[in-house]
Amino acid sequence: GYKLAKEIGLVLYIGESAKRLAAIAAVHGDYQKAYRLSMEKAEMEARAESEKANTRMVELANRYQTESNQREIDELNHRNQLQAAELEQRALQQRWLWTLVGGGGVILIGTLLFLLRLRRSNQLLEELNAQVRRSQRKLQATLDAIPDMMFEMGLDGRYHDCHSPNPDLLAAPVEVLLGNTVLEVLPPEAAAVCMAALHEAHERGLSVGKQYELSLARGRFWFELSVARKQTEADLEPRLIGLARDITERKRAEELLHAREQEFRAMVENSPDIIARYDTQCRRIYVNPAMQAQFGLPVDEILGRTPLEFSTLDEVQNYVQRIQSVLKTGQEAHMEFFYQDPQGAERWGDMRLVPEFGTDGSVSSVLAVTRDITQRMLTEQRLHASEQMFRAIVENTPDLIVRMDRECRRIYINPAIDNLGIDAASLLGKTPLESVLADTAQALAAATKVQETVLRVLQTGEPGAAELSWTMPDGRAIHLDAQYAAELDPQGQVASVVSIARDISARKRMERDLESSELLLRQLAARNETAREDERRHLKRE
């Protein structure tokens, strides 16, 4: 409509169209366009009024040809002045409208800027709140992860805050602690330790390492207290943060270690064995009194020196190599050696080299324990000589000697078995019933008697005896007189049975020959008696 009015050129139509467009632009927020259209509408109205007034003036001029024309002209002039004042007033209104529109725009822009800044502030505040929440969660997680009890306390020992992952370790419930002092809650000894730590931390800024003991429902517990001064305003009451760590296990370990050390020292200091400890450089760092007596020197002259620098061993180079091997491999070593005591007597020693490990798992030292085995060596020598003598007797005796284990298996047969013409290898590891020497009832009966006798000795520990007779496959008659005795182990239990059997075959033959001779003699005597009786009867008849 506005374009059409423009094309036609009708002033009234143009003004009305501009007025409607200004209203529409104002509704849509386009205040500049609304202002421009309002001004155009005002101009059109002014032009319309001006044209209307001019037209009327022409009509009055044409109509009145008399003196009234001047009056009408004056009236028209007056009206024009009024219209000019009205137009000026309308222009002033338009300027006020523009001012209002501009001010409204500025206010709107300011409002928008304020809202934007408010939104950014809200976003920043939300981010800061999120950071605070993350920090709070992180701090809470850190507090939950700390196994120690945490307290906020005043210089007078009053509890202001408390955090404990394990309430059972508190001297009293949290609600009882808060507001009370350590003097009111803890035993006197523990309270004195806490107060000393608080004052030390207040003066120096930090206190660490103080320990106290509490008797709780679950038993005796030890705690290590660390206290730090909290930064506060100058006019506020001093506050301190305390951490109490449960060191009960450590104290128990220390007590156990101390007890073990005391036991070790008591054992080592009074041990007749020679004991020395060597560091990684093979230097002696400890020797017990037995070793001091062995050297016959003060301990200060023994410690700090290697065996190569001072030793009574003949095999000192081998000794040092063994120590170095234990340091390198972490494996125990053992050696026997000959040495001389301070009096020059010959002695034998049995040494064990044991690695000692540090906290990092590496070998930190070597403990050498030497036992005097001189008596054992002498005993072994005597035993060896005795064994050699016994073996010489057993190996060369004509009696058959057999040893059998608890299962009646033969574990030793002396060479006398060869005199019977029996292969010893065929009997070793077998029981008598598993190795019957002939396929006869007599041989089976002999084997049965042997096994029964051995089992009885194994069960009772009492000696046994048996006389054995059988015939070998080659026809030889074997007669043995066997004695059985139990062999005891160190615990006094029967471990095996030894059998000593003497071949009495010749005696048996002699006994049979004697019996035959006696029988023949009796027969001859009987015949002689019969002949005498016949002779007496014959003489009597004569």
DOZA-416520 format. One line per 8 residues: number of its first residue (from 1); for each residue x, y, z of N, C-alpha, C. Coordinates in pm, whole numbers. Each point is the difference from the previous one (the first is absolute). Example, Ala and Ser with C-alpha at 12.3 -4.5 7.8 and 13.67 -1.06 7.14 Angstrom:
! DOZA-416520
1 = 1319/-569/780/-89/119/0/90/120/0  -35/105/-72/82/119/6/-77/109/73
//
This chain:
! DOZA-416520
1 = 81/-119/0/-81/119/0/85/125/0  114/-11/72/91/115/8/62/27/-136  44/-102/-70/61/17/-133/-103/56/-99  -122/-53/11/-105/48/-92/-29/147/25  -5/39/131/-24/141/33/113/86/-51  122/-50/5/116/71/-51/-15/23/-151  -39/-109/-69/-14/11/-146/-111/99/-38  -109/-5/74/-112/91/-32/35/142/38
9 = 74/14/113/41/132/46/-101/67/89  -94/-76/57/-99/58/89/62/15/138  0/123/50/69/30/125/-68/-67/118  -137/3/1/-70/-59/113/21/-150/7  -5/-61/-116/23/-147/-3/143/-34/44  94/79/-48/141/-26/40/16/14/151  -60/101/63/10/21/145/-61/-113/79  -123/-44/-47/-65/-108/72/81/-131/-10
17 = 53/-25/-122/82/-122/-18/127/6/85  65/116/3/122/14/83/-33/-19/148  -119/49/40/-39/-16/139/-16/-148/37  -67/-75/-91/-20/-145/29/134/-75/0  86/34/-99/133/-67/-5/85/32/122  -11/126/52/76/36/121/-45/-84/119  -133/-19/10/-52/-82/109/50/-144/-9  -1/-51/-126/47/-139/-21/148/-11/36
25 = 82/97/-45/145/-3/28/27/9/151  -80/82/70/17/11/144/-30/-132/69  -104/-68/-51/-34/-131/58/113/-99/-19  64/5/-119/112/-92/-29/131/47/58  3/110/70/123/46/65/90/81/-90  -44/36/-120/85/80/-89/-36/147/25  60/56/105/-39/133/45/49/109/-94  112/-19/-65/49/101/-97/-99/14/-118
33 = -40/-115/-51/-96/4/-112/-132/61/46  -42/-39/122/-125/56/52/10/151/13  118/46/48/19/145/12/0/70/-135  69/-60/-98/6/61/-135/-139/8/-62  -77/-110/12/-135/-1/-57/-91/100/73  24/11/135/-83/97/76/28/144/-48  129/29/-24/36/132/-51/-61/24/-138  6/-105/-83/-58/15/-135/-150/24/7
41 = -65/-73/91/-145/18/19/-31/143/44  87/51/96/-21/138/47/16/101/-116  102/-23/-86/22/88/-115/-121/-3/-95  -49/-123/-24/-114/-12/-91/-121/73/55  -20/-15/131/-114/69/60/19/152/-12  128/43/26/26/145/-11/-22/49/-143  47/-76/-97/-18/36/-141/-148/2/-36  -69/-102/56/-144/-6/-32/-73/121/56
49 = 35/33/124/-65/115/61/36/129/-74  131/3/-39/45/121/-73/-74/13/-133  -11/-111/-75/-70/4/-129/-147/33/20  -54/-55/106/-142/28/27/-22/148/29  92/55/81/-11/143/34/17/87/-124  96/-38/-85/22/77/-124/-123/-4/-89  -59/-116/-8/-120/-14/-84/-113/87/51  -15/3/129/-105/79/60/26/150/-23
57 = 129/37/11/34/139/-23/-35/41/-144  29/-91/-93/-33/33/-141/-151/13/-16  -72/-89/61/-146/7/-10/-53/130/61  55/39/117/-47/125/63/36/123/-84  118/-8/-63/41/113/-85/-94/17/-120  -35/-119/-52/-90/5/-115/-140/38/43  -39/-42/116/-138/25/41/-18/143/48  98/43/71/-19/134/57/88/98/-76
65 = -58/88/-46/68/106/-74/-5/130/81  -52/-10/115/-22/120/79/104/11/107  -22/92/88/92/27/110/15/-119/95  -98/-91/-11/9/-116/91/116/-92/-36  49/25/-125/112/-90/-40/118/18/95  24/124/38/116/25/88/-19/-64/136  -122/5/46/-29/-58/131/18/-152/-5  -48/-56/-108/15/-144/-16/148/-39/-13
73 = 71/86/-75/144/-27/-14/66/6/136  -39/101/82/59/8/133/-35/-124/84  -126/-33/-19/-43/-121/74/79/-123/-45  18/-6/-136/79/-113/-53/144/7/49  54/119/4/138/14/51/9/-45/147  -105/44/72/-1/-40/141/-9/-152/13  -84/-54/-89/-15/-145/3/130/-68/-40  65/61/-101/131/-57/-41/100/7/114
81 = -3/109/72/90/10/116/-30/-108/103  -133/-16/20/-38/-107/94/46/-138/-48  -20/-18/-137/44/-128/-56/151/-15/10  72/112/-24/146/-7/11/41/-33/144  -73/61/99/31/-32/141/-31/-146/31  -117/-41/-63/-38/-142/22/104/-93/-61  47/37/-125/104/-84/-63/128/-1/83  34/116/56/120/6/84/-17/-86/124
89 = -127/7/56/-26/-83/117/10/-148/-33  -56/-33/-123/7/-141/-41/145/-44/-25  80/93/-56/142/-32/-21/70/-23/133  -37/85/101/57/-19/133/-43/-135/59  -129/-35/-26/-47/-132/48/76/-115/-67  24/23/-134/75/-102/-72/141/-14/56  64/113/33/134/-9/59/-3/-70/136  -106/35/81/-12/-72/128/-24/-150/-21
97 = -81/-30/-104/-24/-142/-31/130/-70/-40  78/71/-83/130/-57/-42/94/-18/120  -4/104/88/82/-9/121/-41/-119/85  -136/-15/12/-49/-114/77/39/-132/-65  -15/-2/-136/36/-124/-71/149/-29/18  83/105/-18/145/-19/20/34/-43/140  -65/70/98/25/-38/139/-44/-143/28  -119/-35/-60/-45/-138/17/98/-100/-60
105 = 55/37/-118/100/-88/-63/123/-14/86  45/119/53/119/-6/87/-28/-86/123  -121/23/58/-36/-81/118/-7/-148/-37  -57/-28/-119/-12/-138/-45/138/-62/-20  87/79/-68/136/-50/-22/71/-22/133  -16/99/91/62/-15/132/-54/-122/73  -135/-17/-15/-61/-118/64/57/-129/-58  14/-2/-134/56/-120/-66/143/-24/47
113 = 79/108/3/137/-15/47/5/-49/145  -90/55/83/-6/-43/139/-37/-148/11  -100/-37/-84/-41/-142/2/113/-91/-46  73/46/-106/114/-81/-48/106/-13/110  31/116/60/100/-6/107/-50/-83/119  -131/12/29/-57/-81/108/7/-148/-34  -25/-32/-129/7/-141/-42/144/-52/12  94/86/-48/141/-41/12/40/-15/148
121 = -49/92/83/31/-10/142/-58/-128/60  -124/-32/-43/-61/-124/49/79/-122/-45  43/3/-129/81/-112/-51/131/-11/77  65/116/23/125/0/75/-23/-48/143  -111/45/59/-34/-43/135/-26/-150/5  -68/-51/-104/-27/-144/-7/130/-78/-15  91/52/-84/130/-67/-15/77/2/131  -5/118/70/70/8/128/-64/-95/101
129 = -134/-9/0/-67/-94/90/38/-144/-33  8/-30/-133/41/-135/-41/142/-30/47  90/101/-14/138/-19/47/3/-22/151  -85/79/70/-5/-16/145/-51/-139/36  -104/-47/-73/-51/-135/28/104/-106/-30  72/18/-114/107/-96/-32/108/3/106  36/121/43/101/11/105/-47/-65/129  -131/22/32/-54/-61/120/1/-152/-10
137 = -42/-53/-119/3/-146/-18/142/-53/9  94/72/-65/140/-42/4/53/3/143  -33/110/73/44/10/138/-62/-109/86  -129/-30/-25/-67/-105/77/60/-136/-31  28/-24/-131/64/-126/-38/138/-12/64  72/114/2/132/-2/63/-12/-30/149  -96/64/65/-20/-25/143/-40/-146/24  -90/-53/-87/-43/-139/17/115/-96/-23
145 = 95/39/-88/113/-89/-31/107/4/107  1/106/81/102/10/106/-40/-93/114  86/-96/35/-35/-91/109/11/64/138  59/118/6/24/65/129/-126/72/48  -8/18/130/-105/82/59/45/146/-4  -93/91/-36/33/142/-13/-86/81/96  66/93/69/-69/83/98/35/147/-23  -97/87/20/26/144/9/-20/38/146
153 = 104/58/58/-2/24/143/48/141/31  -40/46/118/49/127/49/126/-19/84  61/111/34/123/-8/79/-27/-55/140  -125/6/44/-35/-55/131/-33/-149/-7  16/-59/-121/-26/-142/-15/-145/-34/-29  -82/100/-31/-142/-24/-27/-19/-48/-144  -84/-101/-15/-31/-54/-133/-104/88/-67  32/49/-122/-96/79/-78/-52/-78/-121
161 = 75/-93/-48/-44/-83/-113/74/-133/7  -60/-102/-61/59/-134/8/-36/-79/-125  97/-69/-54/-24/-91/-114/78/-128/26  -70/-115/0/66/-129/24/-63/-105/-90  82/-70/-81/-54/-108/-83/-43/-121/83  50/-9/121/-34/-113/87/-40/54/137  -130/18/25/-42/57/129/41/-84/121  30/-131/-22/38/-84/113/133/42/61
169 = 79/78/-76/131/42/50/-8/131/79  -116/62/6/-16/123/77/-13/-32/147  53/91/83/-9/-20/144/-143/14/50  -85/71/-76/-140/18/35/-75/29/-131  -134/-14/-1/-75/34/-121/22/146/-40  -21/29/-130/26/134/-53/-81/105/75  -126/-30/28/-84/99/67/49/30/141  73/-94/59/57/25/133/129/79/-12
177 = 79/-28/-104/126/71/-17/-21/148/-25  -90/33/-95/-17/138/-41/-45/85/118  73/107/22/-31/93/109/74/-30/129  58/-120/12/76/-35/120/149/7/-30  80/-1/105/145/7/-15/61/-139/17  127/-13/-40/69/-129/15/14/-37/146  10/101/87/11/-29/143/-127/-63/54  -115/27/-66/-127/-54/44/-30/-135/-63
185 = 68/-33/-110/-34/-121/-76/106/-108/14  128/39/-7/109/-98/-4/54/-27/139  68/-114/17/70/-26/127/108/105/23  43/20/123/96/109/29/129/-10/-81  56/-121/-15/127/-11/-73/-18/39/-146  -107/-51/-64/-25/32/-141/-34/148/-17  -78/56/93/-36/141/-8/124/88/12  94/-38/87/122/79/16/81/0/-129
193 = 6/-114/-67/73/-8/-128/-66/91/-104  -133/-3/-8/-72/81/-98/19/149/28  -9/40/126/17/142/33/142/46/-32  99/-84/26/138/36/-34/17/18/-150  -65/-87/-79/9/11/-146/-70/127/-49  -116/35/60/-71/122/-40/84/124/27  61/9/116/80/118/34/127/6/-86  60/-114/-29/118/0/-86/-36/45/-141
201 = -113/-48/-52/-42/40/-134/-36/149/-3  -60/50/108/-35/143/4/125/87/0  105/-45/70/124/79/8/87/-15/-124  11/-124/-53/92/-26/-111/-68/-20/-135  -130/-11/3/-74/-21/-125/-28/-146/-29  74/-94/60/-16/-142/-30/52/-83/117  -69/-111/25/45/-98/100/-27/-138/-56  101/-85/-3/-15/-135/-55/66/-100/94
209 = -50/-125/-9/67/-113/65/-41/-30/142  -89/80/60/-39/-29/138/-98/-118/0  16/-90/96/-79/-122/5/-72/-10/134  -120/-62/-7/-76/-23/122/-79/-130/-14  -41/-55/112/-68/-129/4/-140/18/55  -96/-74/-58/-139/3/47/-48/-143/21  -79/-20/103/-66/-128/22/-144/14/-50  -27/-64/-113/-132/8/-64/-74/-132/20
217 = -121/-6/-55/-81/-120/16/65/-121/-65  77/23/-108/64/-111/-71/140/-30/50  43/68/108/131/-28/57/86/125/6  132/-22/17/95/110/9/42/43/-140  -1/134/-22/38/55/-130/101/113/23  95/9/-94/100/107/1/-26/93/-117  21/132/23/-21/100/-103/120/93/-5  29/47/-123/106/100/-20/-66/131/-43
225 = 29/107/71/-70/127/-18/88/99/-75  -59/62/-104/64/110/-73/-94/120/3  52/117/37/-84/119/16/64/115/-78  -84/76/-73/46/118/-73/-90/118/34  61/120/1/-77/121/30/-82/40/-121  -128/32/21/-90/42/-107/7/152/-14  5/49/-126/5/144/-24/-137/61/28  -5/95/90/-125/69/35/27/150/6
233 = -110/77/10/14/144/17/66/30/135  68/114/4/78/34/120/-89/13/123  -124/46/-19/-86/23/114/-82/-122/39  19/-113/-72/-76/-121/31/81/-92/89  -74/-91/67/64/-99/88/88/-94/-82  120/-35/46/87/-92/-75/-68/-136/-18  13/-55/-119/-50/-133/-31/115/-86/-50  -7/-130/30/105/-93/-41/-64/-125/-59
241 = 66/-58/-98/-47/-122/-65/90/-115/46  -64/-105/52/76/-115/49/-37/-126/-76  101/-82/-30/-18/-130/-63/49/-107/97  -87/-96/30/36/-111/90/2/-128/-82  116/-61/-13/17/-122/-81/8/-122/92  -76/-102/-37/2/-126/75/132/-74/-30  87/-10/99/129/-67/-19/9/-124/89  -119/-57/31/-1/-116/89/79/-115/-58
249 = -23/-29/-129/72/-110/-63/150/26/-1  36/127/-26/142/32/-1/61/-16/139  -74/45/103/50/-13/137/12/-148/38  -100/-78/-41/8/-143/31/119/-62/-72  20/43/-126/115/-51/-75/130/44/66  3/126/48/120/48/69/24/-77/129  -110/-25/74/15/-76/123/46/-142/-29  -61/-59/-106/41/-135/-38/145/0/-46
257 = 37/103/-79/137/9/-47/95/18/117  -40/84/96/85/21/117/16/-130/78  -114/-73/14/8/-127/72/88/-100/-75  -17/-2/-134/83/-90/-80/147/41/10  25/130/-3/138/46/13/58/-39/135  -84/14/105/48/-40/132/27/-150/5  -94/-77/-61/21/-145/-5/125/-33/-80  11/68/-116/117/-25/-85/129/36/74
265 = -1/116/67/120/42/71/31/-96/114  -107/-39/75/23/-93/110/54/-133/-52  -56/-45/-112/43/-127/-56/142/11/-57  23/108/-77/130/15/-65/110/30/100  -31/89/95/103/39/96/41/-117/89  -91/-94/20/29/-113/88/21/-130/-75  2/8/-131/17/-121/-80/147/-42/-2  25/-131/10/138/-46/-13/48/5/-145
273 = -93/15/-94/39/10/-141/67/134/-27  87/2/-97/67/123/-42/-89/67/-104  -44/123/28/-95/71/-87/58/135/-39  -6/28/-130/50/129/-51/-92/46/-112  -11/132/-15/-80/59/-107/94/83/-88  -16/-16/-134/85/69/-96/-86/91/-88  52/120/-31/-71/90/-89/32/-36/-145  -46/83/-93/18/-30/-143/144/11/-45
281 = 86/56/85/143/8/-32/79/-108/75  -70/-100/55/61/-111/73/68/47/129  -41/116/52/56/47/126/-87/-49/116  64/-36/110/-75/-44/118/-68/122/64  -132/-13/20/-73/107/66/-58/-47/134  12/-129/29/-41/-52/130/71/-134/23  44/-20/123/54/-130/43/-52/-26/141  -33/-126/29/-49/-33/133/117/-32/93
289 = -26/-10/131/110/-25/94/80/-126/-32  -67/-102/-57/73/-123/-33/108/27/-103  -30/89/-96/101/32/-101/109/88/60  -37/88/92/103/80/66/96/-91/76  -56/-102/65/85/-94/72/89/-78/-96  -56/-32/-120/78/-73/-99/121/81/-45  -20/130/-26/110/84/-43/89/42/117  -58/10/119/77/45/114/35/147/-7
297 = -87/79/-68/26/143/-19/-123/80/39  16/129/32/-118/86/24/-84/11/-128  -128/26/21/-91/4/-113/34/113/-96  55/111/50/34/112/-87/107/-36/-101  86/-96/33/105/-40/-92/-47/-106/-100  -121/-51/21/-55/-102/-91/-96/62/-100  -84/92/49/-102/60/-88/65/92/-104  -67/8/-116/47/87/-107/110/-59/-85
305 = 40/-124/28/107/-64/-76/-56/-122/-72  57/-29/-117/-42/-115/-78/79/-123/43  -46/-121/-31/78/-120/31/138/1/-63  13/64/-117/131/6/-63/98/83/82  -56/98/75/85/86/81/36/-65/134  -92/-83/49/27/-64/129/-87/-124/12  61/-120/12/-74/-124/15/95/-108/47  -57/-102/67/80/-115/44/-24/-122/-89
313 = -76/17/-109/-31/-111/-89/113/-23/-99  21/-127/-34/95/-32/-106/-62/25/-137  -132/-18/-11/-70/14/-128/-70/137/-8  70/106/36/-63/131/9/-46/49/-137  75/-29/-107/-41/44/-134/-131/-67/-41  -11/-128/29/-125/-73/-30/-115/57/84  30/35/126/-101/58/89/-56/130/-58  88/89/-45/-44/129/-57/-80/-23/-127
321 = 41/-95/-84/-74/-30/-122/-140/-49/32  -13/-80/105/-134/-46/40/-88/117/43  56/92/77/-77/118/43/-44/81/-121  89/23/-94/-33/76/-120/-106/-71/-83  5/-132/-5/-101/-77/-73/-138/17/63  -7/-3/133/-129/20/69/-53/140/-25  89/101/2/-42/137/-29/-53/15/-141  56/-75/-92/-38/13/-141/-126/-78/-32
329 = -12/-124/51/-110/-88/-38/-117/2/98  27/38/126/-107/-5/100/-29/-141/47  87/-96/-33/-18/-139/40/93/-34/115  -47/-86/91/83/-42/112/121/-79/-50  105/1/81/119/-77/-31/44/-74/125  76/-108/-21/43/-84/111/143/-44/-26  76/-7/105/137/-48/-15/50/-54/134  87/-100/-9/71/-52/116/147/31/-18
337 = 65/37/111/138/43/-12/77/-35/127  129/2/-15/92/-28/109/64/130/47  15/15/132/64/120/51/67/-32/132  71/97/54/66/-13/129/-56/104/97  -24/-44/124/-50/95/100/118/79/57  -28/101/84/110/83/55/107/-81/72  -35/-120/52/97/-83/70/77/-90/-96  -30/11/-131/71/-79/-99/-59/-137/-22
345 = -114/-31/66/-62/-131/-18/-70/-6/-136  4/-117/-60/-64/-19/-130/-150/-19/20  -76/76/-77/-146/-5/13/-62/-12/-140  -127/-46/-1/-78/-6/-123/-125/86/19  -36/73/-105/-119/84/6/-96/-29/-115  -130/9/30/-105/-15/-101/-71/135/-12  13/64/-115/-50/138/-18/-117/4/-98  -103/79/39/-112/32/-89/1/149/-24
353 = -3/38/-127/-4/142/-40/-141/30/-48  -70/87/73/-142/27/-26/-15/144/-47  -71/24/-115/-21/138/-46/-104/71/86  21/129/23/-97/86/68/-43/108/-98  -131/13/-18/-54/87/-105/-46/133/59  20/106/-80/-48/132/38/-144/21/-42  -52/120/25/-139/30/-34/-25/0/-150  105/22/-81/-17/-2/-146/15/-139/-58
361 = 18/-101/84/10/-137/-49/140/-44/-37  97/90/4/138/-37/-33/74/-46/126  107/-75/-21/79/-51/113/78/116/60  -25/26/128/67/113/68/115/-45/88  -2/-126/42/108/-51/84/-4/-153/-2  104/-61/56/10/-146/7/32/-38/144  -78/-95/54/21/-48/135/74/-134/-8  115/-7/64/81/-123/1/-10/-63/138
369 = -49/-125/4/-15/-74/125/89/-123/-9  98/-7/91/97/-110/-2/-14/-81/128  -19/-129/-17/-12/-90/114/125/-88/8  49/-13/122/117/-85/22/-43/-146/-12  52/-68/-103/-38/-140/-23/120/-91/22  93/48/83/119/-82/24/-38/-134/60  -88/0/102/-41/-126/60/-73/-88/-99  -81/63/-82/-72/-79/-101/96/-62/-99
377 = 100/81/-44/97/-53/-95/80/-113/62  40/18/129/72/-107/66/-88/-124/16  -128/24/33/-93/-111/12/-19/-70/-133  -12/81/-107/-15/-59/-133/124/-80/-38  115/52/38/123/-75/-30/1/-132/76  -37/8/129/-6/-124/77/-107/-93/-54  -113/59/-38/-108/-81/-57/44/-64/-130  72/77/-79/48/-55/-127/96/-116/25
385 = 88/20/97/93/-108/33/-75/-122/52  -103/30/84/-80/-110/52/-76/-70/-112  -55/79/-92/-72/-59/-113/94/-85/-86  120/51/-19/95/-77/-80/32/-133/70  19/8/134/27/-122/75/-120/-94/-5  -122/58/21/-121/-81/-4/-18/-63/-138  23/82/-105/-15/-51/-135/100/-114/-25  124/20/50/101/-106/-19/-45/-129/69
393 = -59/16/123/-46/-119/72/-118/-64/-73  -100/87/-38/-121/-53/-63/30/-61/-136  86/70/-75/28/-49/-134/81/-129/1  72/-28/110/88/-117/2/-45/-108/98  -109/20/71/-49/-102/91/-61/-116/-79  13/-123/46/-62/-113/-71/-150/-9/24  -49/75/101/-144/-1/26/-72/84/-106  -122/-39/-32/-84/72/-97/-73/112/73
401 = 22/124/-45/-64/117/61/-92/65/-103  -124/18/39/-102/58/-90/-75/108/78  -24/118/-65/-83/106/58/-127/12/-83  -114/16/70/-130/10/-66/-75/122/53  -71/71/-92/-75/120/40/-134/-39/58  -86/101/23/-128/-26/65/-97/-76/-89  28/-11/-127/-83/-80/-91/61/-138/-23  97/-36/83/67/-130/-7/82/-17/-127
409 = 32/112/-69/85/-11/-118/146/2/43  80/-86/-64/143/-4/32/68/124/-57  74/73/86/68/121/-45/153/-16/8  47/-110/63/145/-25/3/22/-150/22  99/-54/-71/44/-140/19/151/0/-9  65/-58/101/146/-1/-3/52/-111/-93  131/5/-31/54/-96/-97/-9/-146/44  -31/-28/128/-9/-141/44/-107/-77/-76
417 = -91/72/-68/-103/-68/-78/60/-84/-112  120/45/-44/66/-75/-109/39/-140/46  26/-20/131/39/-132/50/-113/-100/-11  -124/53/-10/-116/-89/-14/-33/-25/-147  78/65/-89/-27/-18/-142/-127/69/-46  -35/114/66/-122/75/-34/41/138/-50  -66/46/-107/29/132/-57/-70/108/83  78/91/61/-59/104/86/-90/94/-79
425 = 33/30/-127/-80/94/-80/-143/-49/-19  -18/-133/0/-135/-55/-20/-86/13/125  62/35/113/-75/11/125/-23/144/44  88/95/-38/-12/139/45/-129/64/-51  -66/74/89/-123/69/-35/-122/-88/3  14/-125/42/-112/-94/3/-20/-53/141  -124/-42/27/-30/-63/128/32/-149/-10  9/-71/116/27/-144/-6/-102/-78/-83
433 = -128/37/11/-102/-72/-76/4/34/-149  61/113/-35/13/35/-142/123/-64/-63  84/-64/80/123/-60/-54/28/-133/69  -95/-93/-10/20/-135/56/114/-66/-76  95/-60/73/124/-47/-60/-13/-136/-70  -108/-68/22/-20/-129/-70/-149/-25/-14  -35/-78/-100/-142/-27/-27/-43/-122/78  12/13/131/-38/-111/86/-78/54/118
441 = -78/-90/62/-77/40/117/92/37/115  115/-69/9/96/28/107/56/141/-14  36/40/-126/53/136/-23/-106/105/27  -127/-25/-40/-108/95/26/-24/15/150  7/-113/73/-18/7/145/112/81/65  123/-13/-50/111/78/54/-19/148/-27  -42/36/-124/-23/141/-33/-112/58/84  -107/-79/22/-112/47/82/46/25/143
449 = 81/-90/56/50/16/136/84/127/13  84/27/-104/83/121/3/-87/125/2  -100/9/-90/-83/121/-10/-82/20/127  -52/-109/57/-79/12/123/88/48/115  121/-51/8/90/42/108/37/147/-15  29/45/-122/36/141/-24/-117/91/35  -121/-36/-40/-117/83/31/-22/9/152  22/-110/71/-17/2/145/102/93/65
457 = 124/-2/-48/102/89/55/-34/146/-32  -51/26/-121/-39/136/-37/-112/52/89  -93/-88/37/-114/42/80/35/15/147  81/-88/53/26/-1/144/133/64/36  94/0/-93/134/50/31/83/-101/77  -57/-118/31/72/-103/75/80/-88/-96  117/-49/43/80/-89/-86/-76/-129/-33  38/-64/-109/-61/-125/-42/106/-98/-47
465 = -40/-126/-13/93/-104/-47/-78/-103/-81  68/-63/-94/-62/-103/-82/109/-92/-55  -35/-125/-10/90/-97/-63/-62/-40/-133  75/16/-107/-53/-15/-135/70/-116/-69  -80/-80/-71/56/-113/-74/-75/-15/-131  68/-19/-106/-58/-31/-130/106/-61/-89  -44/-53/-112/90/-64/-95/3/83/-127  120/33/-43/17/78/-122/-32/-85/-121
473 = -28/65/-116/-30/-78/-121/112/-97/-40  125/31/40/111/-89/-35/15/-114/98  -93/-10/97/3/-111/95/72/32/129  62/115/14/71/33/123/-101/36/109  24/-54/117/-84/32/114/59/120/73  -84/101/24/42/123/66/-66/6/137  83/24/103/-51/15/135/59/129/58  -87/90/45/44/129/55/-60/19/138
481 = 82/56/91/-48/43/132/0/153/-1  -119/63/-10/-13/145/-20/-47/69/127  65/114/28/-40/87/110/-45/134/-59  -111/56/52/-59/123/-55/-4/107/110  44/122/-35/1/111/96/-54/127/-68  -69/83/80/-58/125/-53/105/110/-4  -6/86/-106/83/120/-11/-92/120/18  35/87/93/-86/113/36/47/128/-68
489 = -97/89/-33/33/131/-54/25/97/116  38/128/-28/28/95/109/-117/21/94  -123/-23/-46/-118/18/84/-31/-125/82  82/-106/-13/-22/-123/76/-99/-94/-64  -40/24/-125/-92/-87/-70/78/-102/-83  -60/-119/-15/66/-105/-78/2/42/-147  119/12/-57/15/42/-139/32/-117/-91  71/-101/51/39/-115/-83/37/-117/92
497 = 26/-113/-61/37/-120/74/127/-57/-62  96/-36/87/122/-63/-47/-2/-148/40  38/-82/-93/2/-146/22/143/-50/-14  43/-77/99/133/-63/-3/-23/-151/3  30/-64/-111/-26/-144/-15/133/-75/-16  15/-106/78/122/-82/-6/-34/-131/-71  87/-36/-94/-20/-124/-75/36/-117/92  -102/-82/34/21/-116/89/-18/-130/-78
505 = 16/11/-130/-17/-121/-81/100/-107/40  127/36/21/104/-98/40/-34/-60/135  -48/87/92/-36/-51/133/-116/-97/-10  -96/35/-89/-113/-88/-18/46/-136/-56  96/7/-94/51/-126/-55/72/-80/109  77/67/81/69/-68/109/-100/-58/98  -108/77/26/-102/-52/91/-66/-123/-60  -27/6/-132/-58/-119/-62/96/-119/5
513 = 129/28/-29/100/-107/7/10/-56/141  -6/93/100/6/-46/138/-121/-85/35  -116/46/-48/-120/-79/27/11/-138/-67  55/-6/-122/17/-129/-69/97/-90/76  109/60/48/99/-78/76/-62/-52/129  -77/88/67/-64/-43/124/-99/-113/-28  -74/14/-112/-95/-104/-35/73/-132/-29  110/11/-74/77/-121/-31/59/-61/127
521 = 47/87/91/54/-47/126/-107/-70/81  -120/63/3/-108/-64/75/-35/-135/-62  -1/-1/-138/-29/-128/-67/107/-105/34  129/41/-4/108/-92/34/-10/-46/145  -33/92/87/-14/-37/141/-113/-100/19  -108/28/-75/-114/-92/10/39/-138/-51  70/-2/-113/44/-128/-54/96/-70/97  89/74/60/94/-57/95/-74/-57/121
529 = -101/72/43/-79/-48/115/-75/-126/-37  -49/-1/-126/-72/-119/-47/96/-119/-8  123/28/-51/99/-110/-11/38/-51/138  12/87/97/34/-41/136/-113/-83/61  -121/46/-27/-114/-74/54/-6/-140/-60  27/-6/-134/1/-132/-66/110/-88/56  116/67/26/113/-78/55/-33/-47/141  -67/78/84/-35/-42/134/-101/-113/-4
537 = -99/11/-93/-96/-107/-11/68/-129/-46  98/16/-95/71/-120/-49/81/-62/113  71/79/78/78/-51/112/-90/-64/104  -115/53/16/-94/-54/99/-50/-134/-41  -25/-18/-132/-45/-129/-46/109/-104/16  122/42/-19/108/-94/16/15/-37/146
//
